[in-house]
Amino acid sequence: MKRILITTTSLAALALAACSQEGTNGTDAEGANMDNTATETAMNADTTSDDTMSDESADAMDWQAELETNPLLADLSGPYGGVPQFGAASLDQLESAVEAGIAAHLAEIDAIANNAEPPTFENTIVAMERAGAPLGRVFNFWGIWSSNMSSPEFRGLQRELAPRLSAYNSQITQNRALFDRIRAVYEGDEFDSLRPDQQRLVQLTYDGFARNGATLEGEAAERYAAINLRLSELHTQFANNVLNDEEAYVTYITADQLSGLSDSVISAYAAAAAERGREGEYAITNTRSSMDPFLTFSDERDLRETVWRTYYNRGDNGDEFDNNAVIAEILQLRHERVGLLGYDNYAQWRLADRMAGTPERAMELMEAVWPAAVARVEEEVADMQALADARGDDITIEPWDYRYYMEKIRQDRYELDSNEVRQYLQLDNLLQAMFFVSGELFNFEFTQITDGSVPVWHEDVTVYEVTDRDSGEHVGVWYLDPFARTGKRSGAWASSFRGHTTYDGQETPLSTNNSNFVEPAPGQPVLISWDDANTFFHEFGHALHTLSSNVAYPTLNGGVRDYTEFQSQLLERWLSTDEVIDNYFVHVETGEPMPDELVARIEAASTFNQGFATTEYLASALVDMYYHTTDPAGIDPDAFERETMERLGAPSELVMRHRSPHFGHIFSGEGYSAGYYGYMWADVLTSDAAEAFAEAPGGFYDETVAAALVEHLFAPRNSVDPAEAYRAFRGRDADIAPLMRDRGFPVPGEDESDSGEE
């Protein structure tokens, strides 16, 4: 998952999203809304009493003084063009920093909106790009306290600040005077003389306002702002409810309940229990990285069911942290809000500026793949049931059995044991493998910074300088936060503290990757699964997308949601290249490279379990789209989810990858709402682009194709329309056939090449 880069022009939207967990890792400039408050305040200032003027002057001095003294607002300092000083700030400084940052940004926006000079690209659009820098720096800390180091104290502040941030958001994005200036630049004669990237910046800025309520007036504008205020509160509540269940529900087991588990997994569970003060026991925490190996390897079926239910019932336990009522209200408010803009449903509004364009085109892609995925699940379940019967297990396959029996079949059919593979996947070696790939494709070199000059937010975090490996020129800084801990949200994600820009002198990127690997006992290596290794490469792809950026303006570092996962998904393909396997997959004890016959077995099993993987993902993506294309009046999320799965003919032996009550992608913010399909949309591009490398003389390390990859698909970020960028790379639109082949599914009409992509 990618956290879209913080930019000054999207700060209002970021503020709204920052009230939620998802907002800190999936901010989207569309989550905005718009009001005349800032302009009216400025216009009315001359008619207020002397006492009021004195109060306002005092307030101005207060926030200006805060800008000078609060470390959260301070300019980035230190090496590499400045870095966040994480050790210099504390949570008790957050509220005053947010208030001062808001005041400073609103003052800048007021000056832009009421500039007496005619609107120009420089005095309006570029001025907006410059505005809000102090608050952007506050959100660097906010993101860490929200996702990496959360606490009850922070979550309390988050709830308190949500209304203020939403109101601030509306003051900017509903500022009619500001929008009039933006529109004047968009429609004016100057537009045609701008560079293509400048024209795109104007277009994105105009669309961001027009699509988010800038044209509304009177009661409609007031209602729009009120809806966003309430949504900010609900998104925060949803995220915090899930985090509560992840922290509160831990399954403890004893030594006689470890059958089937590997030594490394047992060691990790023991360490997790010890961390919680329960020495001698073993803790399965309520995260995917802890749950997944237990469901895959444990011989204890009753415990597998317990762990499965604990994980998949997050946010759905019928208590004060239950999210069903929260979901219902979110859906109703989203539907009402886009209705004010003239849209039939939320998905129609959401996809209007995505590659897919319409909900129908997104659904067309998903429905083209769904039947093949479900058919494969039926085959997989039949195989598992036959194995269970042959073993005399006397069971019917249930969701908590799926991983366990599929692993047995994998071992039997391909003589492939996931634990055997895990012995060759050491985290440190995979890190070096990623650095190797980045060097071959991007000409980057990563050097760890060990002198303490770059502060970190936790002792687990390591930092690297990224340079051009030929010239030695500085490219950026990369942070890695690898391990799970209390207060860190589950999953894996990428984020950024600063992006590449040149419009005010060159700024270099500060990029992060965050994982939840289970920290081993002291002195033990970190061994991870193939799936986790794949995810590690995926998130590194997001970081490389940030580090390779070559854009002039902050907003152009953003992205189109159904395109931003493409680059990261594509990088996953290098995990299984010969160069990586031969040089970085070595046995943890013997140091011997992975044997060719094991590599062959891995390749033979590459499409194994694709029914499960594709169906659990598509189930989530389809439910997301149905939620946002259906009238939500009176909706019961649990019933809606269940009935949708029945209507789709979803197999009972598995569930959605993200059940609704903990589906943070779509309910703890708006980054992926009506957009979870984007992973598959991007995967169509991924499979098609991978074939470009496979067909090249140099394979996945072909210099010509790699150069085109960086030039057209990574460096431009959002300065070029994604469809145009892909055609520049491939010479045509993407084809769905490679995706179907990659998953081992039948390709309908092999001679047909229309994927629905543009």
Residue pairs with C-beta under 8 A, 6 or more apart in sequence:
1 25
1 26
1 491
1 492
1 493
1 494
1 539
1 665
2 25
2 26
2 493
2 494
2 542
2 545
2 559
2 564
2 565
2 568
3 24
3 25
3 26
3 27
3 143
3 493
3 494
3 495
3 496
4 10
4 26
4 27
4 28
4 29
4 558
4 559
4 564
4 671
5 496
5 499
5 546
5 554
5 557
5 558
6 14
6 27
6 136
6 139
6 140
6 496
6 497
7 29
7 129
7 136
7 499
7 554
7 555
7 557
7 558
8 128
8 129
8 130
8 131
8 132
8 133
8 136
8 554
9 29
9 128
9 129
9 131
9 132
9 205
9 208
9 554
9 555
10 27
10 29
10 32
10 208
10 555
10 558
11 105
11 131
11 132
11 135
11 136
11 139
11 172
12 32
12 168
12 169
12 171
12 172
12 173
13 27
13 28
13 29
13 30
13 31
13 32
13 169
13 173
13 208
13 212
14 23
14 27
14 136
14 139
15 102
15 135
15 139
15 165
15 166
15 168
15 169
16 23
16 31
16 32
16 33
16 165
16 166
16 169
16 228
16 231
16 232
17 23
17 24
17 26
17 27
17 28
17 31
17 235
17 669
17 670
17 671
18 24
18 27
18 139
18 142
18 143
18 146
18 165
19 158
19 161
19 162
19 165
19 166
19 232
19 233
19 235
19 236
20 232
20 235
20 236
20 238
20 239
20 668
20 669
21 146
21 147
21 235
21 236
21 238
21 239
21 240
21 242
21 243
21 489
21 664
21 668
21 669
22 235
22 239
22 664
22 665
22 667
22 668
22 669
22 670
22 671
22 672
23 31
23 146
23 235
23 668
23 669
23 671
24 142
24 143
24 146
24 147
24 495
25 143
25 147
25 493
25 495
25 671
26 665
26 669
26 671
26 672
27 669
27 671
28 561
28 669
28 670
28 671
29 204
29 208
29 555
29 558
30 208
30 211
30 212
30 350
30 353
30 670
31 212
31 669
31 670
31 671
32 169
32 172
32 173
32 208
32 209
32 212
32 213
33 169
33 170
33 173
33 174
33 212
33 213
33 224
33 225
33 227
33 228
33 337
34 170
34 172
34 173
34 174
34 175
34 176
34 179
34 209
34 212
34 213
34 214
34 216
34 221
34 224
34 225
35 170
35 171
35 173
35 174
35 175
35 221
35 222
35 225
36 174
36 175
36 176
36 177
36 221
37 167
37 170
37 171
37 174
37 175
38 106
38 109
38 110
38 113
38 171
38 172
38 175
39 110
39 113
39 114
39 175
39 176
39 177
39 178
41 110
42 110
42 114
45 53
45 56
48 56
59 103
60 103
60 107
62 100
63 99
63 100
63 103
63 104
64 100
64 104
66 73
66 96
66 97
66 99
66 100
67 73
67 100
67 104
67 134
70 89
70 93
70 96
70 97
70 100
71 85
71 88
71 89
71 93
72 89
72 93
72 94
72 97
72 137
72 138
72 141
73 97
73 100
73 101
73 134
73 135
73 137
73 138
74 85
74 88
74 137
75 82
75 137
76 82
76 83
76 84
76 85
76 137
76 497
76 498
77 83
77 85
78 85
78 453
78 454
78 455
79 453
79 454
80 454
80 465
80 474
80 476
80 477
80 508
80 510
81 498
81 507
81 508
83 454
83 455
83 477
83 497
83 510
84 137
84 140
84 141
84 455
84 497
84 510
85 455
86 141
86 144
86 455
86 456
86 457
87 455
88 455
89 141
91 145
91 151
91 153
91 154
91 157
94 138
94 141
94 142
94 145
94 154
94 157
95 157
95 160
95 161
97 138
97 141
98 135
98 138
98 142
98 161
98 164
98 165
99 164
100 134
101 132
101 134
101 135
101 137
101 138
102 135
102 164
102 165
102 168
104 132
104 134
104 135
105 131
105 132
105 134
105 135
105 168
105 172
106 168
106 171
106 172
108 127
108 130
108 131
108 132
109 128
109 131
109 171
109 172
109 175
109 178
112 123
112 124
112 127
112 128
112 131
112 178
112 181
113 175
113 177
113 178
113 181
114 177
115 123
115 124
115 181
117 123
118 184
119 180
119 181
119 182
119 184
119 185
119 188
120 185
120 190
121 185
121 190
121 194
121 198
121 202
124 181
124 182
124 184
124 185
125 182
125 185
125 198
125 201
125 202
125 205
126 503
126 553
128 205
129 201
129 503
129 553
129 554
129 555
130 504
140 497
143 495
144 457
145 151
145 154
146 154
146 158
146 489
147 488
147 489
147 493
147 495
147 514
148 457
148 458
148 481
148 487
148 488
148 489
148 514
149 457
149 458
149 487
149 488
150 243
150 487
150 488
150 489
151 487
155 236
155 240
155 243
158 236
158 240
159 233
159 236
159 237
159 240
162 229
162 232
162 233
162 236
163 229
163 232
163 233
165 232
166 225
166 228
166 229
166 231
166 232
166 233
167 225
167 229
169 228
169 232
170 224
170 225
170 228
170 229
172 178
173 208
173 209
173 212
173 213
173 214
174 213
174 214
174 216
174 221
174 224
174 225
175 214
176 214
176 217
178 209
179 209
179 210
179 214
179 215
182 202
182 205
182 206
182 209
183 206
185 191
185 202
185 206
186 202
186 203
186 205
186 206
191 199
191 202
194 202
196 719
196 720
197 551
197 552
197 553
197 556
197 719
197 720
198 552
198 553
200 556
200 718
200 719
200 720
200 721
201 553
201 555
201 556
201 719
204 555
204 556
204 558
204 718
205 555
207 353
211 341
211 349
211 352
211 353
213 221
213 224
213 225
213 340
213 341
216 224
216 340
216 341
220 340
223 336
223 340
224 337
224 340
227 333
227 336
227 337
228 337
230 329
230 333
231 330
231 333
231 334
231 337
231 670
234 326
234 329
234 330
234 333
235 330
235 667
235 668
235 669
235 670
236 668
237 326
238 315
238 323
238 326
238 327
238 330
238 664
238 667
238 668
239 664
239 668
239 669
241 315
241 321
241 322
241 323
241 326
242 314
242 315
242 323
242 661
242 662
242 664
242 668
243 489
244 321
245 286
245 313
245 314
245 315
245 317
245 321
245 662
246 285
246 286
246 287
246 314
246 489
246 490
247 286
247 486
247 487
248 286
249 286
249 310
249 314
250 272
250 276
250 283
250 284
250 285
250 286
251 283
251 284
251 286
251 303
251 306
251 307
251 310
252 273
252 278
252 281
252 282
252 283
252 284
253 269
253 281
253 282
253 284
253 300
253 303
254 281
254 282
255 280
255 282
257 282
257 300
257 303
258 266
258 282
259 298
259 299
259 300
260 297
260 298
260 299
260 300
261 269
261 293
261 294
261 297
261 298
262 293
262 297
262 419
262 422
264 422
264 520
264 524
264 527
265 293
265 294
265 297
265 518
266 282
267 520
267 521
267 524
268 290
268 518
268 519
268 520
268 521
269 282
269 283
269 284
269 290
269 518
270 281
270 282
270 521
271 518
271 519
271 520
271 521
272 282
272 283
272 284
272 285
272 290
272 518
273 279
273 280
273 281
273 282
273 283
275 283
275 486
276 283
283 290
284 290
284 291
284 294
284 307
285 291
285 484
286 310
286 311
286 314
286 490
287 484
287 490
287 516
288 311
288 490
288 491
288 516
289 484
289 490
289 516
289 517
289 518
289 532
290 484
290 518
291 307
291 308
291 310
291 311
292 403
292 529
292 531
293 529
294 303
294 304
294 307
295 304
295 307
295 308
295 400
295 402
295 403
295 404
296 403
296 404
296 407
296 418
297 404
297 407
297 418
297 419
298 304
298 307
298 404
301 395
301 400
301 401
301 404
304 400
304 401
304 404
305 398
305 400
307 400
308 399
308 400
309 400
312 399
312 655
312 659
313 659
313 661
314 659
314 661
314 662
315 321
315 322
315 323
315 661
315 662
316 322
316 323
316 324
316 638
316 659
316 660
316 661
316 662
322 661
323 637
323 660
323 661
323 662
323 667
324 636
324 637
324 638
324 660
324 661
326 667
327 637
327 660
327 661
327 667
328 632
328 635
328 636
328 637
330 667
331 346
331 627
331 628
331 632
331 635
331 637
332 632
332 633
332 635
334 346
334 628
334 632
334 670
334 673
335 345
335 346
335 631
335 632
337 346
338 345
338 346
338 348
338 349
341 349
343 349
343 352
345 359
345 628
345 629
345 630
345 631
346 628
346 629
346 673
346 674
347 359
347 362
347 625
347 628
347 629
347 674
348 358
348 359
348 629
350 628
350 673
350 674
350 675
351 357
351 358
351 359
351 361
351 362
351 674
351 675
352 358
353 560
354 560
354 561
354 562
354 563
354 675
354 678
355 560
355 562
355 563
355 681
355 722
355 723
355 757
355 758
356 362
356 365
356 562
356 677
356 678
356 681
357 758
359 625
359 628
359 629
359 674
361 756
362 562
362 625
362 677
362 681
363 622
363 625
363 677
364 756
365 677
365 680
365 681
365 684
365 736
365 755
365 756
366 618
366 621
366 622
366 625
366 677
366 680
368 736
368 748
368 756
369 614
369 618
369 680
369 739
369 740
369 743
369 745
370 615
370 618
370 622
370 648
372 740
372 743
372 745
372 746
373 610
373 611
373 614
373 615
373 618
373 743
373 745
374 611
374 615
374 649
374 650
374 651
375 611
376 610
376 611
376 614
376 615
376 744
376 745
377 611
377 612
377 615
377 651
377 653
377 654
378 611
378 651
379 611
380 406
380 409
380 609
380 611
380 612
381 397
381 651
381 653
383 409
384 397
384 401
384 402
384 405
384 406
384 409
385 396
385 397
387 405
387 408
387 409
387 412
388 395
388 397
388 401
388 405
395 401
397 405
397 653
398 653
399 652
399 653
399 654
399 655
401 653
402 612
402 653
402 654
406 608
406 609
406 612
407 417
407 418
410 416
410 417
410 418
410 605
410 608
410 609
411 417
413 605
413 608
414 601
414 604
414 605
414 608
415 601
416 598
416 601
416 602
416 604
416 605
418 529
418 530
420 598
421 529
421 530
421 598
421 602
422 527
422 528
422 529
422 530
423 527
423 587
423 588
423 589
424 585
424 586
424 587
424 588
424 594
424 598
425 527
425 528
425 529
425 530
425 532
425 533
425 585
426 525
426 526
426 527
426 586
426 588
427 482
427 517
427 525
427 526
427 527
427 528
427 536
428 525
428 526
429 584
429 585
429 586
430 528
430 533
430 536
430 537
430 584
431 480
432 584
433 575
433 580
433 583
433 584
434 536
434 537
434 540
435 444
435 445
435 446
436 579
436 580
436 583
436 584
437 537
437 571
437 574
437 577
437 580
438 444
438 446
438 540
438 544
439 445
439 469
440 579
440 701
440 706
441 544
441 574
441 701
441 706
441 709
441 710
442 544
442 547
442 548
442 710
442 714
443 468
443 469
443 470
444 466
444 467
444 468
444 469
444 475
444 544
444 547
445 466
445 467
445 468
445 469
446 464
446 465
446 466
446 478
447 464
447 465
447 467
448 462
448 463
448 464
449 463
449 464
449 465
449 477
454 463
454 477
456 462
456 463
456 479
457 481
458 481
458 485
460 481
460 482
460 483
460 485
460 519
461 479
461 480
461 481
462 479
462 480
463 477
463 478
463 479
463 480
464 477
464 478
464 479
464 480
465 474
465 477
466 474
466 475
466 476
466 477
466 478
466 547
467 473
467 474
467 475
468 475
474 508
475 508
475 509
475 547
476 500
476 508
476 509
476 510
476 511
476 546
476 547
477 508
477 509
477 510
477 511
478 511
478 512
478 513
478 543
478 547
479 510
479 511
479 512
479 513
480 512
480 513
480 515
481 488
481 512
481 513
481 514
481 515
482 515
482 517
482 526
483 515
483 516
483 517
483 518
483 519
484 490
484 516
484 517
484 518
484 519
485 519
488 514
488 516
490 516
491 516
492 513
492 514
492 515
492 516
492 535
492 536
492 538
492 539
493 513
493 514
493 539
494 511
494 512
494 513
494 514
494 539
494 540
494 542
494 543
494 546
494 568
495 511
495 512
495 514
496 509
496 510
496 511
496 512
496 546
496 557
497 510
497 511
497 512
498 507
498 508
498 509
498 510
499 507
499 509
499 546
499 549
499 551
499 554
499 557
500 506
500 507
500 508
500 509
500 546
500 547
500 549
500 550
500 551
500 557
501 507
501 551
501 552
501 553
501 554
501 557
502 551
502 552
503 552
503 553
509 546
509 547
509 549
511 543
511 546
511 547
512 543
513 536
513 539
513 540
513 542
513 543
514 539
515 532
515 535
515 536
515 539
517 526
517 528
517 532
519 526
520 526
520 527
525 588
527 588
528 536
530 602
533 575
534 572
534 575
537 571
537 572
537 574
537 575
538 568
538 569
538 571
538 572
539 568
540 568
540 571
541 567
541 568
541 569
541 570
541 571
541 572
542 564
542 567
542 568
544 567
544 571
544 714
545 564
545 567
545 568
545 714
545 717
546 557
548 710
548 714
548 715
549 557
549 714
549 715
549 717
550 715
550 716
550 717
551 557
551 715
551 716
551 717
551 718
551 719
552 719
555 718
556 717
556 718
556 719
557 717
557 718
558 717
558 718
559 717
559 718
560 718
560 722
561 671
561 672
561 675
561 678
562 675
562 677
562 678
562 681
562 682
563 678
563 681
563 682
563 685
563 722
564 678
564 682
565 678
565 679
565 682
565 683
566 682
566 683
566 685
566 686
566 689
566 713
567 713
567 714
569 679
569 682
569 683
569 686
570 685
570 686
570 689
570 690
570 713
572 686
573 686
573 690
573 693
573 700
574 580
574 700
576 602
576 603
576 606
577 699
577 700
577 701
579 701
581 593
581 594
581 599
582 593
583 593
585 593
585 594
586 592
586 593
586 594
587 593
587 594
606 744
607 742
607 743
607 744
610 743
610 744
610 745
612 654
614 743
614 745
615 650
615 651
615 654
616 654
616 655
616 656
616 657
617 657
617 679
617 680
618 680
619 645
619 648
619 650
619 654
619 655
619 656
619 657
620 656
620 657
620 658
620 663
620 676
621 676
621 677
621 679
621 680
622 644
622 648
623 640
623 641
623 644
623 645
623 656
623 660
624 663
624 665
624 666
624 672
624 673
624 674
624 675
624 676
624 677
625 674
625 676
625 677
626 640
626 644
627 640
627 660
627 666
627 674
628 673
628 674
629 674
630 640
637 660
637 661
638 660
638 661
640 660
641 656
641 659
641 660
645 656
656 663
658 664
658 665
658 676
660 667
665 671
665 672
665 673
665 675
665 676
666 672
666 673
666 674
666 675
666 676
667 673
672 678
680 739
681 757
683 739
684 734
684 735
684 736
684 738
684 739
684 755
684 757
685 726
685 734
685 757
686 739
687 738
687 739
687 741
687 742
688 730
688 734
688 735
688 738
688 739
688 755
689 709
689 713
689 726
689 729
689 730
689 734
690 738
690 742
691 738
692 705
692 729
692 730
693 699
693 700
693 702
693 705
694 700
696 702
696 704
696 705
698 704
698 705
708 729
709 729
712 720
712 725
712 726
712 728
712 729
713 725
713 726
713 729
716 725
720 728
723 733
723 757
723 758
726 733
726 734
726 757
727 733
733 755
733 757
733 758
734 755
734 757
735 753
735 754
735 755
735 757
736 754
736 755
736 756
736 757
737 747
737 750
737 752
737 753
737 755
739 755
740 746
740 747
740 748
741 747
